[in-house]
Amino acid sequence: MNPAPIPHFWSGRRQPGTGAALPELHSPVDGAGLGAVQPAGAALVDGTVVLARQAFATWGTTPVKDRVQPLFRFKYLVEQHITELAGLVSAENGKLPAESEAGIRKGLEVVEYACSLPQLLPGELLEVSAGVDCYSRRYPLGVTAGITPFNFPAMVPMWMFPMAIACGNTFILKPSDQVPHTPLRLAELLHDAGLPEGVFNVLQGDRHTVEALLDHPGIAAAAFVGSTPVARAVYQRGILAGKRVLALGGAKNHLVVMPDADPGLTAKNVVSSAFGCAGQRCMAASVLLAVGDCEDVMEAIVAEARGIRAGTDLGAIISAAARDRIVAYIERSVARGLTLTVDGRGVTVPGKEHGNYVGPTIIDGAQPGDEAACDEIFGPVITIIRVPTFEAAMAIENASPYGNAASIYTCDGATAAAFEHRAHAGMIGINIGVPVPREPFAFGGWNDSHFGIGDITGRDAISFWTRTRKVTRKWSAAAAKNWMS
């Protein structure tokens, strides 16, 4: 039997796709069939842009106080349906239900921030000379787009579309073809909240759909979250097409553990950072730099990790191919002579034998150039490098081409301050392994983790999704005689 086709969303409802479907999706949790995506081609992209442009003619001139009203109602509806939404996220992504719900609630923080735009969007006004005023106004860009990854089917889209539409734009979301269902339900809830037809649209697809969006002259801006190679390609293609683009890439986040770190706090925090969401998040700890004698902390981390049970305390890996890639990294590390203090290979979960699981894995004794210490494995694997000094740890962290996040565990304020100022990362944690900023502080990294100007949330999002008009005004011919006269 052919798998059920997965629809798109425009004109306020789910719409059937056309053309050849991608291979059937299967739940990473238990292998259950989830349907098949029919990618939107260039013609469907163009038709959706036309609808979004028609909606923009009204939406873009709607007062901001009115634009945020559907978002207030959307937040309420998401909270009312959060168990259902978390179930969708878990089924297609593999997260534990609590992780799925937490991601949705983090996304709702951006919705809350977008609802505050009536207080944030007013421009500036100054009498620059006698009788002469300068002032500014922010205007939406037009039709915009978001391209989002598999690892947070609800949260990452909510990093983008609430701010984009509250700023007056219309929006086309292209979610990962591995997690197509959650965005459709979000679209329905937006419609139920009173968002006008055409303001928010979902196009399912693959690489060709992304390229059609980036090439389309009717799309003014695009945001992306994903791996670094794809982020770089999206950024380059988008700016060549004349678009405003912000693309967030991958990560290899370093945790520095000092000898004075609190063993209990550090162990629980490191394990949560490394293995939460099965390590499939750009904020996951993936390299631990153990400074000097901190063996008590290392032993506590190992003990904590060994208590984690796949399927109960640890979610699934998105696909069998991703699982096999992660296992291959582990096996090459073993072949190189590194030590597995915790080995997550060969994990099965009773009743979920067709799911994709890798248990917590700790690779110890690595060198800075080892692939396990350099590549983004994107799984429940943390690599330990032993270093003699804080300076040696900083040299390794600074040498990474990535720059998403970095954290330190210490009880010494001076060491923490030195780390804060010297780490080459956009988000810093002090005794916190997942230093995700909370609104209004913006999310975004540095270096090869970030392409474009500004961050994706917070005040930077206002700048990204709008453009500014500056006006110089004079009414009286008798005003001061100066260069403005």
N, C-alpha and C positions, 0 to 999 in steps of 0.2 A: 504494500500500500504506500502511495506517495505521501511524504510528510506534508502537514498542513502549511500553506504559505503564510508568511508573517507579513502583515500589512504595513503601509505607511500611514501618515496622518496629515491631512490638510482639509481646508474648508470645514473645520470643526468636527471631523469624524475620521474613523479609520477608513483607509482606501486600499483597494487591492493593487498589488503590483503586477507587472508584466515581465515577460522575458524569462530566461533561464534562471533557475534557482541555484544558490550555493548548496554545498552538501548539508545534510540535515544536522541540526544542532542537537547535542545531548547534554543533559544536566551533568555537571562535574560531580554532583553529590552521589548520584546513583545510576547514571547512564540513561535516564528516561528521555524519550524523544521530546524535543521542544519546537519542532517545526523547521522551516527553511526560509531563509531570506532571499527575496528576489531583488537584486540591487537596482537602484534607480539609475537610469542612464542619463545622458546629456539632455534628451528631450524632456524627461520628467523633471529634471533639475530646472530646466528653463521654465516649464509650466508652473512650477512651485514658486520660482522667483517672481514671475508675473503676478501670481496671486498675492504674494507677500508685498510686492510693490504697490498693488492696489490697496491693500490694507494700510500700508504706511501713509498713504495720502491723507487718511483720517487720523490714524493713531499718532503719527508724528506731530500733529498739531493739537492733540488732546492735552489739556493741562496736566501737569505732573501729579497734582492731587487726585485727579480722576484716574490716571494711569496706574497708580499703586493700589487702587481699591480691589481689583481682582486678585492681586497678590496677597492682600490681607485674607481674603476668602480662601485662596489656594492654600495658604499655611494651615488654616483651620481644617480644610478637607484632607490634607496630607496627614495631619495629626489624627483625624478620625479614621483614616484608612491605613495607619502605619503598620499594623500587623500584616495586612494584605500586601502592602508594598515591600515590607521586609521579606515576606515569603517569596515574592517574585525575585528579589535580588538574590536571595540564597539559592533558589532553584537554578537560576541561569549563571550565577557567578561562583557559587560554592561557599560563600561566607557562612559563618555561624549566624543564627538569627539575631543574636544580640549585637554582633558586628554590623549586620545589615541595618538594623534600626539605628545604631549609633551614627552610621554614615548619613542616613536620611536626616537625622536631627542636626548634624553638622551643616548639611546643605540648607536646612531651614534657617540657620543663622544668617546666611546670605540673603534669603528672602526677607527676613526681618530688617536687615540693613537696607535692602532695596526699598522697603516700605518707608524708610526715613528720608528718602530723597527730596521730598518737599522742603525739608529743613536744610538739605545739603547742596541742592542745585542752584539756589539764587546766586547771581553773579556779584561782581564788585562794582562800586560806584565811588568816584572821587571827583571833587571840583579841583581840576588841575591848574586852572587859572581863573581869574575873576570872570564869572559868567560863562565859563567853559567846563563842561562835564565830560569825563570818560567813564564808560561802563561796559560790562561784558554780559553776554548771554550764552548759555550752552544749548546746542542744537543736536538732535540725533543725526546719525549718519545715513540711515536708510535701511536696506535689507542687509542683515548680518547673518553669520553662520558660526556654529560650534561643532567641533569634531572631537568626540570624547572616547575614552578607553574602556576596556572591559572591567577594570578592577573596582570602579565605583559607579555602577549604572545609574544611581540617583544623585549622589553627591556632586560629582564633577559637572554634570549638566546644570545643576543648581548653582555652581560657581559662576556660570555664564549667563543663562537666559534671564534670571530675575533682574539683574542689573541692566542687561541689554534692553529689555522691553520696558523697564521702568524709565530708562533714559529716552524712550520714544522710538526705538527701533523695532522692526519686525525681525523674526529669528527663524532660521532653519537649522535644526539639530540633525547631525549625522552621527548616531551612536555606533559603537563598535558592533560589527556583525556577529559578535559572540554573545551580546547581551541586548537583544532588540526589544524585549517585552516591557521592562520597567519604564523606559522613556515613553512608550505608547500610553501607559496608564497615567503617567504624569501629564501627558498632553490632554487626556480626557478630563482630568481633574482641573486643569487650567480652563478648559472650555466650560466645565460645570461651574467654575468660579466666576464666569462672566467675561472672560477674555474674548475679544471679538475674533471672528473667523479670520484666518490668514496671518494673525500676529505671531502665532507659534505653530511650527510645522515640524514634522519628523520624516526624514527620508532614510530608509534603510539602504545599506549598500556596502561596497567594498572600496578598494583603492581607486577604481575608476570613478566612483561617485564622488570621492574626495577631490579628485583632480578636476572633475566637472564643476564642482562648487568653487574651487580655487581659481579656475580659469574664467568663470562667468563674470562678464563686465557689470552685471546688475547687482553684485554683492560687494558691499563697501568694506567689510571687515570680517575677519575670521579669527577665532581662538581655537587652540589645539592643546590637548594633553596626551602624552604618550611617550614612546621611547625616543632617545636622543637622535638616532639616525632619521627617524620619520619626522620628528619635530624640525630638524634642520631642513629636510626636503620640503615640508609644508611651508615653512617660513620663506624659503627661497622662491618657491613657485608662486606663493601668494604675493610677495612684494614685486615680483616681476610682472604680475598682472595688475599692479597698481593698487593693491589692497593694503589696508592696515592689518598687520598680523601680529599676534602674540602666541608663541608656541612654547609650552613647557615640556621639557624632555625628561630623560631618565636620571638615575642617581646611583651613587655608591657612598652611602652615608657612614661616616666614621664616628665611633664612640670612643672617647678617651677615658680610661678608668685609672685614677690615681691611687696610690697606696693608702691614702686616708679616706677613700670612699666608704660609705656605710654599706656593709655586705648585704644586709637584708633588703634595704631599699633598692640598692643597685641591681641585685640579682633579679628581683621581680620586675623591675623597670626594663632592664636589658632584654629579658626573655619576652616580655610583652611587646617591646618594640620590634624584636627580630622575628617573632613567630605569630604575632597578631595578624589577622587577615591572610594567614599562610604565607607571610612575607611578600604578598603581592600588592605592595603599595610603595610609592616613591619616597615615603618617609621612613621606611623600615631601616632598622640598624642592620648593616651587612658586614662591617669590619669593626672589630673591637681591638683597640690599641691598648694593651695591658702594660702599664708603666711600672717598672721596678717590681718590688715584692708585693703583689696583691693576690697571692694564691688563695687566701680565704674567700675573696670575692669570686675568683674563678670557680672554686669548688661549689660555692652557693649557686652560681649560674648553671653549672652542670646539673646539680641536684634539682633545681627548679625545672630545667628543660626536660629531664627524664620523667617528670611527673605529668607531662602533657600527653593527652590521649587524642590521637587523630579521630576525627568524626564527632568528638565530644567537646574537646578544648581547642581543636585546630580544624579549620575548614579545609575544603578541597582545593585542588589546583584546577585552573580554568579548563584545561584540556589534557588529553593523553599525550599530545606532542609536547606541551609545556612540562608535564611531569617527567617525561623521558629526557628532556633537555636538562632539567635540574639534576636528575640522577646522574647524567653523564658528567656534569661538573664534579659531583661528589666522587665518582669513580676515578676520574682523572687525578683528583687530589690524592686519593689513596695510592694510586699507581706512582705518584711522585714521591711518596713516602711521608705525607702529612698524616697527622693523627686525628681520628674521629673519636672525640670523647663522647659524642652522642651521634648515633647513626640512624637516619630516618628512612633508609631504603627498605623496600619490601613490605611496606605497610599496607594492610588491608583492614577494612572496617566491616564487621559482621552485618549482613543484610544490605551492604552497599558495595558488593564486590565489583560492580561495574563503575564505581566512582574513581576519581583520580586523586590519590593521596600520597604525600611525602611527609614523613614525620620530622620533628625538630632535629636539626643537624648542626653540630658544632665542629668546625675544622680548626685544629690547633697546630701551632708551629709554623705558620705560613711566613713567607718572605714578601716584602712589598711588591715585587714584580710578579708574584703568582697570579694566575688568571682568576682564582677564587677570591683574591684580594683586590682585583681590578675591575672585573666584568660585573655588569648588573645581572645577577643570577635570577632575581625576581621570584624567590621561593623561600621556604623556611630554613634558610642556611645562613649562619654567621661564621665568619672567618676571624681567627684570633692571631694577631701579630704581637710578639713580645718585644718590647723596646726598653732600653735602660733609663731614658729620661723623658721629661716633658718635651724638651726640644726635639728629640728624635721623633716623638709622636706628631708634633706639629709639622715637621718636614714631610712626613708621609701624607698627612691630611692635605697639606698645601700642594702637594704634587699631583693630586687627583685632577683629572680634567673636568670632573663633575663639580657641582657646588650647590646641591639642593639643601642639605641639612647636615649639621654636625652637633654632637653633644659631648659634655664632659660630666664625669661623676667625681666630685671632690667635696670636702668640707672646708676648703680654704678659699676665702673670697678673692685673694689676690691671684691665685691660679685660675679661678673661674673668670676673672676679669681679663686676664691675659689671653685666655682661650677665646673669649667673646670677641676681642678686637683682632685676633690674629688668624682665626679660622677662615678659610676661603669658602664660605657658604652663606646663602641668603637667609637661612633660618637656623637659629642657634638654641640648643637646649642646655640648661644647667640643672643637672640631676633630673632631667626629663628626656626620655629617649625618642619621643615622637613630638617634636616641638612645632606642632601645627598652630599658627597664629589664630586667635579668635577675633571675629569682627569687632572693631573696624580695622584691625591690623591685617595687612595684605599677605596673601600666599604667593610665594615665588622664590626661586633659587637664583644662583649665579652661574657663570661660565657655561659649560655645555649642558647644563640643566635648564637653560633659559634662552630663548631667542626672541628679540623684540624689546620694546621699551615698556617699563612699568610692570606691575604685578596683576594677577587675574582677579583678585577680590579687593575689598576695601576702597579707599579713595582713588587708588590708581584705576580701578574699574570705571569710575565715572569719566576719567580722562580718556580711557580707551574707547568707550562706547559713545562719546560725544565729540563735537568740535566746537570751538569757541569763536563767537563773533564779537569784535570790539567796536564800540561806537564812540565817536567824539562829537559832542553836541554843543551848539551855541545858538541862542535865540536872539540876543540883543546886539544890535549893530554898535551900540555904545560901549560894549564890553572892552576889557583891557586891550590895548594895541600891542600885540606881540606876534610871534611867528604863527600862532593859530588864527590870527585875524586875516 
